[in-house]
């Protein structure tokens, strides 16, 4: 939400409790902001003998960065819906923090995207050689044991060949590198209205950008163009070179297998029932009990680990692992399109050589069986976004109404009991 309102005394947008009108302690309960420790100080006599140890006062803490400014800002934003800092209008605590942390005078999003896409592609080119080397090792020395339900190992930190040839950790790093671009572009969109002239629109003049929604539309279109123009090749299990654009990799972001026992086709997320996937041999993933898990079953049960954004430190599971019921982060197009009120059609990047990757890249779902696939979005001649209209909704005031009681959600029993993990 872009609205500022309070519920039960807490600012639900910033997470910081606004200051009260109590004269004796106006900031009682304001403990959820950016904090520093209140360092102690020793009180001594003329001989240096310690008489007592006490906490520093607010004034004594200022040299260490103590300030109540954040709470004062939240109070003013909550009361007035916005505050003015110089010539700038700030409408949320987040905007205030971004404004204070800004260290450059301007940013050029198109130039940044061009350079960053090259870096992102290099990361996946490096992965292509690693996947090929791991497949060679499996072909030469046999399958690698998956560290299932081990107390001192998991898929992210293991021993032996799994640690050498699997890629769950590095795949998370690559996903996070991709999402950094999405977050950075959203940061640019947020500051487009807050700081006039901060966003350098060089190369974007043809879009006639006058609003945050128009900027989001332009950035999505340019991202699709840039991703379609950059490509790499990987070698499949038959020794054939297949080319993927950066847009193809984005679409398969949650489908890239980290299991070294899987052939290159699965390591690169070849869609189900595609010609690309048909060349993959059927392999197995062994587990510590001695069982050998069929490739398709292992790939399906590993879906959760292909979608998370942080490494886990507890044990890893495989057989019967749940495949639904967890959060999957939206990809870049979907994240930025929330700034556009009505999106009729966001076409995927043009230039892909893989016919199986023509569905819209805004979907954050890994590959689904044919019976569950969403309808494809028609591909236009150019990667454009058609907008019906932009709506500027009036801002709401502070809500005084109690929220209705929450209704309990129906329990969904996972395939595997949660406490087993």
C-alpha positions, -999 to +999 in steps of 0.1 A: +000+000+000+011+036-005-012+048+022-001+058+057-024+048+086-022+037+122-038+006+138-036+000+175-011+028+179+015+014+154+023+028+120+016-002+099+035+010+069+069+019+086+066-005+115+075+023+139+051+034+167+043+071+163+051+093+193+024+100+219+011+132+233+023+123+268+045+150+281+064+128+306+074+102+280+062+109+245+083+081+229+071+053+252+068+022+230+089+036+202+114+008+201+110-005+166+132+020+147+169+022+139+186+019+172+220+022+189+231+008+222+229+032+252+265+029+264+273+031+301+296+056+317+316+054+349+314+081+375+347+085+394+360+106+422+392+128+420+414+098+426+398+078+397+379+055+420+346+043+404+316+055+424+289+043+401+281+031+366+251+047+349+235+050+315+244+079+293+217+105+288+202+113+255+225+143+251+256+122+259+245+096+234+244+121+205+281+117+198+273+080+190+245+088+166+215+090+189+185+108+174+148+109+177+143+123+142+129+091+128+101+091+153+094+128+148+092+122+110+068+093+114+046+114+137+044+142+111+038+119+082+011+101+101-006+134+110-002+153+077+001+124+052+034+139+039+062+162+049+083+187+029+121+186+031+134+215+011+117+213-023+110+175-018+077+159-007+081+127+014+050+105+019+064+076+038+091+066+063+107+045+036+110+075+013+126+095+041+152+068+047+160+065+009+164+103+008+188+103+037+208+073+024+211+087-012+248+092-021+246+102-058+231+132-075+214+112-103+210+077-117+207+066-154+185+034-153+189+025-190+228+026-189+227+007-156+205-020-170+228-025-200+259-029-179+242-050-152+227-074-178+262-081-190+274-089-155+243-112-150+249-130-182+286-136-172+274-153-141+253-178-161+281-183-186+303-194-157+275-217-146+274-233-180+310-246-177+304-257-141+273-277-151+292-293-180+321-303-156+297-317-130+279-338-157+312-351-169+321-362-133+288-380-129+292-398-162+328-408-153+324-417-116+287-425-111+258-408-092+264-384-062+245-390-029+220-364-019+225-354+018+189-362+028+181-357+065+216-356+077+223-340+110+257-324+101+252-318+064+226-303+041+225-295+004+241-261+010+270-273+032+280-309+026+311-331+022+326-349-007+314-348-043+280-332-035+298-301-021+320-300-052+294-304-080+260-293-067+249-257-071+221-248-046+242-220-030+256-204-061+221-206-078+207-186-049+235-160-054+225-157-091+188-154-083+196-127-057+218-109-083+188-109-106+165-096-079+190-068-070+182-054-105+145-055-098+149-038-064+172-012-078+148-003-106+119-001-081+141+022-060+145+045-091+107+045-096+100+054-060+125+084-061+113+096-095+085+116-079+103+123-046+134+139-060+129+159-093+158+154-117+173+124-098+164+100-126+183+106-158+159+095-186+187+094-213+176+068-239+140+067-226+128+099-243+106+081-267+083+070-239+074+105-229+077+097-192+057+119-169+047+096-140+060+067-120+036+043-139+050+055-173+086+050-160+078+015-148+063+007-182+094+020-200+118+001-177+099-032-182+100-028-220+137-019-221+145-048-197+128-072-221+147-058-250+180-060-232+174-095-220+164-107-255+196-093-270+220-112-247+224-150-249+247-179-240+250-215-250+251-247-230+259-283-241+231-308-236+236-345-227+239-354-264+268-329-269+246-304-288+249-267-282+217-250-273+213-212-270+194-194-242+187-157-240+189-139-207+151-137-210+149-175-213+169-179-181+147-153-164+116-173-173+133-205-160+146-188-129+129-213-105+134-243-128+172-245-129+182-278-111+210-277-086+213-316-085+245-327-102+229-361-110+205-344-134+215-340-170+223-305-184+187-303-198+173-303-163+201-282-149+190-255-173+152-260-167+141-274-200+103-273-200+082-304-196+073-322-228+096-299-248+119-311-276+148-297-255+139-319-225+133-350-246+170-356-251+177-359-214+185-394-202+166-407-172+190-407-142+187-413-104+196-394-073+208-418-045+201-410-008+220-421+023+196-451+029+207-466-004+175-458-022+177-444-057+152-417-065+140-414-101+150-382-118+116-367-123+106-374-087+138-359-073+134-328-096+098-324-084+106-328-047+135-303-050+112-275-061+111-257-028+149-254-027+149-240-063+127-211-052+141-199-019+163-168-016+185-177+014+206-207+024+192-230+050+212-243+080+190-272+091+188-306+074+176-310+039+148-333+028+138-350-004+114-379-005+078-367+000+090-330+002+061-306-002+059-289-036+033-262-028+023-239+000+054-217+002+060-181-011+076-177-045+089-142-051+075-123-082+100-117-110+111-083-122+082-075-146+055-084-120+073-064-093+075-033-114+041-036-129+024-029-096+032+008-104+010+005-134-027+003-126-039-017-156-016-040-176-033-056-206-003-073-220+034-076-211+050-096-239+082-116-233+115-106-248+120-111-285+150-130-300+148-163-281+158-194-301+139-217-277+103-222-288+094-237-255+100-205-236+075-182-251+051-178-221+050-144-203+080-138-181+059-121-154+048-154-140+068-166-110+057-202-113+082-230-121+074-253-151+040-270-146+026-301-162+007-296-194-026-300-176-018-271-152-001-246-176-015-211-177-028-198-210+001-183-231+002-146-236+003-137-273+036-124-285+035-090-302+058-077-329+077-056-303+082-059-265+057-033-256+033-028-227-002-016-235-017+005-207-054+012-205-050+042-182-034+053-150-055+061-120-043+084-093-063+073-062-069+098-034-048+091-003-067+079+028-065+095+061-056+078+094-079+048+100-098+049+133-119+018+127-110-015+143-101-042+117-125-071+115-114-103+133-092-126+113-108-158+100-088-189+104-075-203+071-083-239+063-055-263+072-038-279+042-019-310+051+014-312+031+026-343+014+052-346+041+047-335+077+062-301+084+077-313+117+097-338+097+119-309+085 
